[in-house]
Amino acid sequence: MAINWYPGHIAKAERKLKEQVKLVDVVFEVLDARIPASSLYDNLDKLLGNKPRLMLLNKSDVSDPDSNSKWMKYLEEKTGQKVIMTSATSGKDISSVIKDAIELGRPEIEKLVAKGRLPRPIRAMVVGMPNVGKSSIINKLIKTAKVKVGAKAGITRAAQWVRINPKLELMDTPGIIPMKLDTQERAFKLAMVNSVGEASYDKIEVANTFISLVYERYPQFFCDYYRLKCETIPTIEEVAIARNLLVTAGKPDVDRCASLVLTDFRQGRIGRITLEDTPPIEN
C-alpha cells in the first residue's frame, strides 16, 4: 500500500510559509535527528530566499549519538548553515540558539541603522516538517521570554510575537514546510516518526517496514527490548506474541502491536535510533 499525499495541501502550505517568512530576519529550520535526510526540504531556498538560517537537529536525545555527530558535520558542509543539536527533554541548548540567532540577524539590523532607522529586535521564526518538534522549540524559547509583544502594526494581524530578550523576538506560531513525498522510502520514514497523518498509511505495513529497517541497523536493540531470539528478521506477529497482544483463539493482535511498536520507537523506548546514514559529500 503506497502512502499518498495531496498537492493542494502543498501549494497552500507554500503560500502561507512565504508570507510568514517576509516578516522575519532569521529562520530556525528544525529537522528530526532520527531521519535528517527525509525531514530536510531540498528546495527550502525557494521558499526562504536568502534569509539567514540556523538548523536545529531536534530529538537528538532519542537518536544515535554517533550518527548525530556525523549528521551535524555533513549538514554544515552541505548547506553552509550552522547546526545545533536540540531535544524535547532539555533546555540547555536554547542559550546557544538565541546567541546564534542574534549573530545571524545582526547584519539586517545594521542595514536599518545605516538607513537612519532606529534599531529593533531581530525577528525569528521556526519552520519544519510536521511533528519534528517545532512547537517544543517555540515553547522552550518562550519560557525564557519576559513579555508577549502581540501583533505588529502595519505588518500583519496574524503574526503574534514574543520578546525573548531585548535583541530577539519570536513569531509564536510555527511555519510548516510542505511535504513532497517524492519517494515511498521517504514517505514511510516520515510515517514512522509520525510526520504523516495516520489516515494516509497502513500502520501495520509501516510497522513491518520499520521492524525490517531497525533490525538491519540495530538488531540487538530491537531483539533485547522485545525479548526475541531473532535468528532472522522478526515479524510483527512474533512481537505481538512476545508482548502477549492476542485476540480470539490466541491469534496475534497485529493492529494493536503495530501501534505499540511505532509508539515505542517514537518515544525512544527501544533505544537511541537513527534510520539514515549520511551520504557522501559531493565535490
C-alpha positions in Angstrom: 0.0 0.0 0.0 1.5 3.3 -1.1 1.5 6.4 1.1 -0.2 9.2 -0.7 -0.3 13.0 -0.1 -2.3 15.8 -1.7 -0.7 18.5 -3.9 -3.3 21.1 -2.9 -2.1 21.0 0.7 1.4 21.6 -0.5 0.6 24.7 -2.6 -1.4 26.2 0.3 1.4 25.5 2.8 4.0 27.0 0.5 1.9 30.2 0.1 1.5 30.6 3.8 5.1 29.9 4.6 6.3 32.5 2.0 4.0 35.1 3.6 5.4 34.3 7.1 9.0 34.4 6.0 8.6 38.0 4.7 8.1 39.1 8.4 11.4 37.8 9.8 15.1 38.2 9.7 16.2 34.7 10.8 14.7 31.2 10.3 15.2 28.2 12.6 14.9 25.1 10.4 14.0 22.1 12.5 14.9 18.6 11.4 14.2 15.2 13.0 17.6 13.8 14.1 16.3 10.2 13.5 15.6 10.9 9.8 17.7 14.0 8.9 17.6 13.4 5.1 13.9 12.7 5.0 13.0 15.7 7.1 15.3 18.0 5.1 13.4 20.1 2.5 15.8 20.2 -0.5 14.2 23.3 -2.1 13.9 25.4 1.0 15.9 28.2 -0.6 13.0 28.7 -3.0 10.7 29.3 0.0 13.0 31.2 2.2 15.1 33.2 -0.3 18.3 34.4 1.3 17.1 34.6 4.9 19.8 33.5 7.3 19.0 30.0 8.7 20.0 28.1 11.8 19.5 24.3 11.5 18.2 22.6 14.6 18.8 18.8 14.7 15.9 18.1 17.1 15.1 14.9 19.1 18.8 14.3 19.3 18.2 12.7 22.7 16.4 9.7 21.1 18.7 9.4 18.0 22.0 7.6 17.8 24.8 9.8 19.3 27.4 8.7 16.8 25.0 9.5 13.9 24.2 12.9 15.5 27.9 13.9 15.2 28.1 12.6 11.6 24.9 14.4 10.5 25.9 17.6 12.2 29.2 17.7 10.3 27.5 16.6 7.0 24.7 19.2 7.1 27.1 22.1 7.9 29.4 21.1 5.0 26.5 20.6 2.6 24.4 23.6 3.4 26.9 26.1 4.9 24.5 26.6 7.8 25.2 26.4 11.5 23.7 23.2 13.1 22.8 22.9 16.7 21.6 19.7 18.5 18.4 20.2 20.4 16.0 17.9 22.2 12.5 18.0 23.6 13.6 17.0 27.1 16.3 19.6 27.8 16.5 23.4 27.6 20.3 23.6 27.8 20.5 24.1 24.0 18.3 27.2 24.0 21.0 29.7 25.0 23.1 28.7 22.0 20.1 29.0 19.7 19.4 32.5 21.0 23.0 33.6 20.8 23.4 32.3 17.2 20.1 33.9 16.1 21.3 37.3 17.3 24.5 36.9 15.4 22.8 35.8 12.2 20.3 38.7 12.4 22.7 41.5 13.3 23.6 42.4 9.7 19.9 43.1 8.9 19.6 45.5 11.9 22.9 47.2 10.9 21.3 47.8 7.4 18.3 49.5 9.1 20.6 51.7 11.2 22.7 52.6 8.2 19.5 53.9 6.6 18.8 56.2 9.5 16.2 54.0 11.2 16.1 53.1 14.9 17.4 49.6 15.8 14.8 47.0 16.7 14.9 43.4 18.0 15.7 40.7 15.4 12.6 38.7 14.4 12.8 35.0 14.0 10.5 32.1 13.2 10.6 28.3 13.5 9.9 26.2 10.4 10.0 22.4 9.7 8.1 19.4 8.6 5.0 18.3 10.7 5.9 16.8 14.1 9.7 17.4 14.0 9.4 19.3 17.3 8.8 22.9 16.1 6.3 23.6 18.9 8.6 22.3 21.6 11.4 24.6 20.4 9.0 27.6 20.4 7.8 26.6 23.9 11.3 26.4 25.3 12.2 29.8 23.8 9.1 31.4 25.1 9.9 30.1 28.7 12.8 32.5 28.6 10.7 35.4 27.5 9.6 38.3 29.6 6.7 39.7 27.5 4.4 38.8 24.7 4.5 41.7 22.3 1.4 40.9 20.2 0.6 41.8 16.6 2.9 44.3 14.9 1.0 47.3 13.5 1.5 47.6 9.7 2.9 44.0 9.4 0.0 41.6 9.8 -2.8 40.9 12.3 -2.0 37.2 12.2 1.6 37.3 13.4 2.0 37.3 17.1 5.4 38.0 18.6 7.1 37.1 21.9 10.1 39.2 23.2 12.7 36.6 24.0 15.2 39.2 25.1 15.8 42.9 24.1 17.6 41.7 20.9 15.3 38.9 19.8 11.6 38.5 19.1 10.0 35.2 18.0 6.9 34.5 15.9 4.8 32.3 18.3 3.4 30.1 15.6 5.4 27.6 13.6 5.8 27.6 9.8 5.1 24.2 8.3 7.2 23.1 5.4 5.0 21.4 2.9 5.8 17.7 2.4 6.7 16.4 -1.0 6.6 12.6 -0.7 8.9 12.1 -3.7 9.8 8.5 -2.8 7.9 5.8 -0.9 11.1 5.2 1.2 10.9 8.8 2.4 7.2 8.6 2.9 7.5 5.5 5.1 10.2 7.1 7.2 8.1 10.2 7.7 5.2 8.0 8.8 7.5 6.1 11.2 8.2 9.4 13.1 4.5 10.5 12.9 5.1 13.3 10.4 2.4 11.9 8.1 -1.3 11.7 9.1 -2.4 8.2 10.1 -5.2 8.3 7.5 -2.6 8.3 4.8 -0.9 5.0 5.6 -1.4 1.4 6.8 0.2 1.3 10.2 0.8 -2.4 10.0 2.8 -2.0 6.8 4.7 0.9 8.2 5.5 -1.0 11.4 6.6 -4.0 9.4 8.9 -1.8 7.3 10.2 -0.2 10.5 11.0 -3.6 12.0 13.0 -4.7 8.9 14.9 -1.4 8.9 15.7 -1.2 12.6 16.7 -4.9 12.7 19.1 -4.2 9.9 20.6 -1.3 11.7 20.2 -2.1 15.4 19.3 -5.8 15.8 20.4 -6.1 19.4 18.3 -3.1 20.5 15.2 -4.4 18.9 15.6 -8.1 20.0 16.6 -7.2 23.5 13.7 -4.8 24.0 11.1 -7.2 22.8 12.8 -10.3 24.3 13.1 -12.1 21.0 15.6 -14.7 19.9 15.8 -13.1 16.4 17.6 -15.6 14.3 16.0 -13.9 11.3 14.1 -10.6 10.9 11.3 -10.8 13.4 7.7 -10.5 12.2 5.1 -8.2 13.8 3.2 -11.4 14.8 6.3 -12.6 16.8 6.4 -9.2 18.5 2.7 -9.4 19.3 3.1 -12.9 20.9 6.1 -11.8 22.9 4.1 -8.9 24.2 1.0 -11.1 24.8 -1.1 -9.0 22.4 -3.6 -11.6 21.4 -7.2 -11.7 20.1 -9.7 -14.5 19.7 -8.2 -18.1 19.7 -4.8 -16.7 20.7 -4.1 -15.1 17.4 -1.6 -12.2 17.5 -3.3 -8.7 17.5 -1.1 -7.2 14.7 -3.1 -3.9 14.6 -2.5 -3.2 18.3 1.1 -4.4 18.0 1.8 -2.1 15.1 0.7 0.9 17.2 2.8 -0.3 20.1 6.0 -0.7 18.0 5.7 2.7 16.4 4.9 4.4 19.7 7.9 2.6 21.4 10.2 3.9 18.6 8.7 7.4 18.7 9.2 7.7 22.4 12.7 6.3 22.4 12.0 3.2 24.4 13.7 0.7 22.0 16.9 2.7 22.1 18.6 5.7 20.5 18.0 5.0 16.8 18.8 6.9 13.6 17.3 5.4 10.5 19.5 7.2 7.9 23.2 7.3 7.2 25.0 10.4 5.9 25.5 10.3 2.1 29.0 11.1 0.7 29.7 14.8 0.2 29.7 15.7 -3.5 32.8 17.5 -4.7 
